[in-house]
Amino acid sequence: MCGIAGVLAQSSSACTEAIATRMADTLVHRGPDASGVWADNNAGVALSHRRLSILDLSPAGSQPMVSRSGRYVIAYNGEVYNHLDLRKDLDGPWRGGSDTETLLAAIEAWGIERTLVNAVGMFAIALWDRAEQTLILARDRVGEKPLYYGWQEGTFYFASELKAIKAHPAFNARLSREALSLYMRHSYIPAPYSIYDGIRKLEPGHWLTVKREGHSANLHTYWSIQDVAQSGCAAPFVGDAREALQLFDDQLSLAVRRQMIADVPLGALLSGGVDSSAVVTAMQKCSVDPVKTFTIGFREKEFNEAENAKAVARCLGTDHTELYIDDRDALAIVPTLPCMYDEPFADSSQIPTHIVMKLAKAHVTVALSGDGGDELLGGYNRYVQVPAVWHRLRRIPAPIRRGIAHGVGAASDDALNRILTPLAKGFGVGQAGLKIQKLLQKLRHIESIEDFYCALVAEWPRPQAVLVAGEVPDNLLDRRTDWPHANTFVETMMLLDTLTYLPGDILTKVDRAAMAVSLESRTPFLDRDFMQFCWSLPMDLKIRNGQGKWIMREYLRAHLPVDLIDRPKTGFGIPLDVWLRGPLRDWAETLLSVSRLKADGYFVPETVRATWEAHISGKKNYAYRLWSVLMFQAWLDQTQLD
C-alpha cells in the first residue's frame, strides 16, 4: 500500500520534479517507509511515490520503477496478489521479488489492457509510456484503491488523495455544486465526481490514456461487474447445495491465501458478524499460528458486538485483541475527519472504523476485512425489505401511500416504534418497528419499486430542499435505462450497490481509515475469481427465509455454534443520535447556527434548523441527515476555496 501523485504539463518545466515531490509529501501517512520521484522536464511529466513496504522490503521494490527496456515508468499503489503466477508466463531475469516489477514486465510483454485483465488485486496505477509520450492511469475492478485526476489550466494532475493535488501551486479549489448535491443525497460523492470542479475520480474497472496535446483523456473499460453478473446468470451453477458449499470453501480459501501473502505482520478485523467470521475462519484454516484478530466494543449494548467477536475468536482459536471505547475516544476522532477524507464524507461508521484500524496497526501492518460480502451474497436488509414491502404497498393507491408517509413524518419516533413493532412481521421482513417506520417515511415520492430502492439509498432524497443551489447532475441511479440487467430486481439492487455504494462509501471509508495510520487493508470477498463464483450462484443459495448470505452461514456451521451465526445484521454503528443531543451538541450547534449557514451560503437555514430542532427535541431521529450537513460544514472550516 502506498500513495502516488504526479503531473503532466502542456509545456516543459524545470520545477516539475520538485512539485511532484511536494505533492507526494502530503501522502506520507500512506507510505512512511520510503519516497521517490521520476521526472522528464522536457516532456513536462513527473511521477512521485510514497512507499509502505509489504512485499520485497528491499530497495529493489522502490518506486517509481523503470521497466527493463526503459520504455515504461510506473508509480503504483496496491497489491497484485497473483504476481508470482504471472511471472511464470513472463521472461526474467528479475531484480527482486516485488509485484511492481512483475507489473512492468507484464505491461512490456502484453500491453496495459491484458495486464489489467490478468492481474488479481487492488491497485491504482500511473504509467508513463516514453515511446508514445502518453500517461496511463488505471484503477482496480471494484475501487479498493482511490485515484483522482483532472485537467486545470493546462496541467493534468493525478493522486491517491485530493490533498496531494491541492499541494500543486496552480491548483484551483473551486467547489462543485453538482458534487455537493450528490453528496447530500448519498452522504458520499460517487465516481466520477469529486468535490472540486475539474477533478474526477477514475471509475473502478477503467483505465485512462492522457496526452499533452489538446487536453485529451480517453477512458477505457477492462472489467465490468455487469458482464460478470450476466455471464453468471447465463451459465449458472447447476450443482446441489452440498457441491456449492464445497466450491464456496475452495474459492474463499483461494482468495484468502492470495491475500495472506506479505513480508510483514498480518491479521484481520473481526466484528463478530458472519462476513468477518468467514474470512477469519478461512485464514485460520490455512495458518499454522493463531491469526491475530482485532475488534472494538461499546458500553451501549445495542451497538456492541465485541462479545460476539470474542466468542468467535475463542471458537476459532485466534490471538484476539479488543478495545472498549466510550464517547470521549470516539469524539476525539471527529476533528480529524475532514483532513482524513479531503472531501465531505458522512458515513458515521468512519469513526469506529478508524479506531479499530488504529488498534490493529499497533500489532500488524496488513489487516484483512469482511467488506463486500453483503453486495455479493444478498446481505443488506433492503434486499429482503424492498420486494416484501413493495409487494404489499403497491396495492395501496398513491394518494393513500402519500398520506401514510405524511402521517409517519408527523408522529414521534417513539410512538411509531410502539405501533409498528407488532406489525413488523406482517411485512415479511422480520425487522423491528423502527425499520418499518423508516421504510414508510420514504413513500411520499414513490411510484415504483425502482423509486423505493433509490429512496432507501438516499439520505436527503431531494437535495434541492436543503441546498441553496441543489441540482443533481447526471448519474447512474437517475439514468435507469443504463441500470444493469439481471434476473430479479434483488440482483439489480446488488449490482447497483456494487457500482455505487461499495466503492463510494464502504471502500472509501476503509481505505482512508486504514491509510491514516499506515495500515494496509485487504478484502478477500472482492477477489476477481470469488466474485465470479458468487455471481454464478442462484439466488436461493444467497437469500432464504428472509435472511441473506445463506451459503456463508452454512459454511460457518462447521466451525461456529448456531447462536453466533443466525443473528440479525447490525452493522458497525455508533449512538450518533444520542451524541448529537449530548456531547456533540455544542459542536453541532456552532456549525448549524443560522448566522453561519447564511454566511456560508450553501444550505437553506430554515430546512437545516427545523431538522436540527426536531432531532434535539427527541421527536425525530435525523442523526444521519444532520451528519451529512455537519461533515460538510466541518470540511468547509478546514478548506480554503477559490
C-alpha positions, 0 to 999 in steps of 0.5 A: 500500500502506498500513495502516488501523485504526479503531473503532466504539463502542456509545456516543459518545466524545470520545477516539475520534479520538485512539485511532484515531490511536494505533492507526494509529501502530503501522502506520507501517512500512506507510505512512511517507509520510503519516497521517490520521484521520476521526472522528464522536464522536457516532456513536462511529466513527473511521477512521485511515490510514497512507499509502505513496504509489504512485499520485497522490503528491499530497495529493489521494490522502490518506486517509481520503477523503470521497466527493463527496456526503459520504455515504461515508468510506473508509480503504483499503489496496491497489491497484485496478489497473483504476481508470482503466477504471472511471472511464470508466463513472463521472461526474467531475469528479475531484480527482486521479488516485488509485484511492481516489477512483475507489473512492468514486465507484464505491461512490456510483454502484453500491453496495459489492457491484458495486464489489467485483465490478468492481474488479481488485486487492488491497485491504482496505477500511473504509467508513463509510456516514453515511446508514445509520450502518453500517461496511463492511469488505471484503477482496480475492478471494484475501487479498493484503491482511490485515484483522482485526476483532472485537467486545470489550466493546462496541467493534468494532475493525478493522486491517491488523495485530493490533498496531494493535488491541492499541494500543486501551486496552480491548483484551483479549489473551486467547489462543485455544486453538482458534487455537493448535491450528490453528496447530500443525497448519498452522504458520499460523492460517487465516481466520477465526481469529486468535490472540486470542479475539474477533478474526477475520480477514475471509475473502478474497472477503467483505465485512462490514456492522457496526452499533452496535446489538446487536453485529451483523456480517453477512458477505457473499460477492462472489467465490468461487474455487469458482464460478470453478473450476466455471464453468471446468470447465463451459465449458472451453477447447476450443482446441489447445495452440498457441491456449492458449499464445497466450491464456496470453501475452495474459492474463499480459501483461494482468495484468502491465501492470495491475500495472506501473502506479505513480508510483514505482520498480518491479521484481520478485523473481526466484528463478530458478524458472519462476513468477518467470521468467514474470512477469519475462519478461512485464514485460520484454516490455512495458518499454522499460528493463531491469526491475530484478530482485532475488534472494538466494543461499546458500553451501549449494548445495542451497538456492541458486538465485541462479545460476539467477536470474542466468542468467535475468536475463542471458537476459532482459536485466534490471538484476539485483541479488543478495545472498549471505547466510550464517547470521549475516544470516539469524539476525539476522532471527529476533528480529524475527519475532514483532513482524513477524507479531503472531501465531505464524507458522512458515513458515521461508521468512519469513526469506529472504523478508524479506531479499530484500524488504529488498534490493529496497526499497533500489532500488524501492518496488513489487516484483512476485512469482511467488506463486500460480502453483503453486495455479493451474497444478498446481505443488506436488509433492503434486499429482503425489505424492498420486494416484501414491502413493495409487494404489499404497498403497491396495492395501496393507491398513491394518494393513500401511500402519500398520506401514510408517509405524511402521517409517519413524518408527523408522529414521534419516533417513539410512538411509531416504534410502539405501533409498528413493532407488532406489525413488523412481521406482517411485512415479511421482513422480520425487522423491528418497528423502527425499520418499518417506520423508516421504510414508510417515511420514504413513500411520499415520492414513490411510484415504483419499486425502482423509486423505493430502492433509490429512496432507501439509498438516499439520505436527503432524497431531494437535495434541492430542499436543503441546498441553496443551489441543489441540482443533481447532475447526471448519474447512474441511479437517475439514468435507469435505462443504463441500470444493469440487467439481471434476473430479479430486481434483488440482483439489480439492487446488488449490482447497483450497490456494487457500482455505487455504494461499495466503492463510494462509501464502504471502500472509501471509508476503509481505505482512508481509515486504514491509510491514516495510520499506515495500515494496509487493508485487504478484502478477500470477498472482492477477489476477481475469481470469488466474485465470479463464483458468487455471481454464478450462484442462484439466488436461493443459495444467497437469500432464504427465509428472509435472511441473506448470505445463506451459503456463508452461514452454512459454511460457518456451521462447521466451525461456529455454534448456531447462536453466533451465526443466525443473528440479525445484521447490525452493522458497525454503528455508533449512538450518533443520535444520542451524541448529537443531543449530548456531547456533540451538541455544542459542536453541532450547534456552532456549525448549524447556527443560522448566522453561519449557514447564511454566511456560508451560503450553501444550505437553506437555514430554515430546512437545516434548523427545523431538522436540527430542532426536531432531532434535539427535541427527541421527536425525530431521529435525523442523526444521519441527515444532520451528519451529512450537513455537519461533515460538510460544514466541518470540511468547509472550516478546514478548506480554503476555496477559490 
